[in-house]
C-alpha cells in the first residue's frame, strides 16, 4: 500500500467542502507529484463534486508513511476457520428472537466475552 492508499484511508477524517459529509470512500487521483508535494483530484462519494487538493508532506514523511504501511501489510494475519452453516443458522435464530438496537446487541456481545 502506497501513499495514495494512505490518503484514501485518511480521507474519512475530512469533510467535503460542498456537502459537508465525510470524504470516506472518495475517489483520489494523482494529477502530479513533485518530491513531497501532491496535486490530487478528489471526488466526493456522496455529492460527486470534484475538487483539487495540494498536499505537501513535510521532510521525508512520504518514505516513512510508505514504510509504516508496508510493515503493517507484512505482518502475518492468523487464518480463521471458515464460518460453518450451523454457525450461520445459530446466528439467524439468535437474531430472529433478539429485540433491541444494534448498540445493545454489540454491548451484550462484549459482556458475554469477558
C-alpha positions in Angstrom: 0.0 0.0 0.0 1.5 3.3 -1.0 0.8 7.0 -0.2 -2.4 7.2 -2.3 -4.0 4.3 -0.4 -2.9 6.0 2.8 -4.5 9.3 1.7 -7.7 7.5 0.7 -7.8 5.9 4.2 -7.3 9.2 6.0 -9.9 11.0 3.8 -12.6 9.8 6.2 -11.4 12.3 8.8 -12.2 15.2 6.4 -15.4 16.6 5.1 -16.5 17.6 1.6 -16.3 21.4 1.1 -19.6 21.4 -0.7 -22.0 18.9 1.0 -20.1 18.8 4.4 -20.2 15.0 4.6 -17.3 12.7 5.3 -14.9 12.1 2.4 -14.9 8.4 3.3 -14.9 6.4 0.1 -14.0 9.3 -2.1 -12.1 8.9 -5.4 -8.5 10.2 -5.3 -6.4 10.6 -8.4 -2.8 12.0 -8.6 -2.6 14.8 -11.1 1.1 15.4 -10.4 3.7 14.5 -7.8 6.9 16.5 -7.2 9.1 15.4 -4.3 6.8 15.7 -1.3 4.0 17.7 -3.0 1.0 16.0 -4.5 -1.7 17.6 -6.6 -4.8 15.4 -6.1 -8.2 15.3 -7.8 -10.7 14.3 -5.2 -14.3 13.3 -6.0 -16.8 13.2 -3.1 -18.5 9.8 -2.9 -21.7 11.5 -1.6 -22.3 14.5 -3.9 -19.9 13.7 -6.7 -18.3 17.2 -6.6 -14.7 17.1 -7.8 -12.0 19.5 -6.4 -8.3 19.8 -6.4 -6.1 19.4 -3.3 -2.5 20.3 -3.0 -0.9 18.1 -0.3 2.5 18.9 1.0 4.1 16.3 3.2 7.0 17.5 5.4 10.5 16.2 5.5 10.7 12.6 4.4 7.3 11.7 5.7 6.3 10.1 2.4 9.0 7.4 2.8 8.1 7.0 6.5 4.4 6.6 5.7 5.1 4.0 2.9 7.5 2.1 5.2 4.9 2.0 8.0 2.1 0.9 5.7 4.4 -1.8 4.2 5.3 -3.1 7.7 1.6 -3.3 8.7 0.8 -5.1 5.5 3.7 -7.5 6.0 2.5 -8.7 9.5 1.1 -12.2 9.3 -2.6 -12.5 9.8 -3.9 -15.5 11.6 -6.2 -17.6 9.5 -9.6 -18.1 10.9 -11.7 -21.1 10.3 -14.5 -20.6 7.8 -17.9 -19.9 9.2 -19.9 -23.1 9.2 -23.5 -23.5 8.0 -24.5 -24.4 11.6 -23.0 -21.1 12.9 -24.9 -19.1 10.4 -28.2 -20.9 11.3 -27.4 -20.3 15.0 -26.9 -16.6 14.4 -30.0 -16.4 12.3 -32.1 -17.9 15.1 -30.5 -15.7 17.8 -31.1 -12.5 15.8 -34.6 -13.6 14.9 -35.5 -13.5 18.6 -33.4 -10.5 19.6 -35.3 -7.4 20.5 -33.2 -4.2 20.7 -30.8 -1.9 18.9 -27.5 -2.8 17.2 -25.7 -0.9 20.0 -27.4 -3.1 22.6 -26.5 -6.2 20.6 -22.9 -5.2 20.4 -22.7 -4.3 24.1 -24.4 -7.6 25.0 -21.8 -9.5 22.9 -18.9 -7.6 24.6 -20.1 -8.6 28.1 -20.5 -12.2 27.1 -16.8 -12.4 26.2 -15.3 -11.4 29.4 
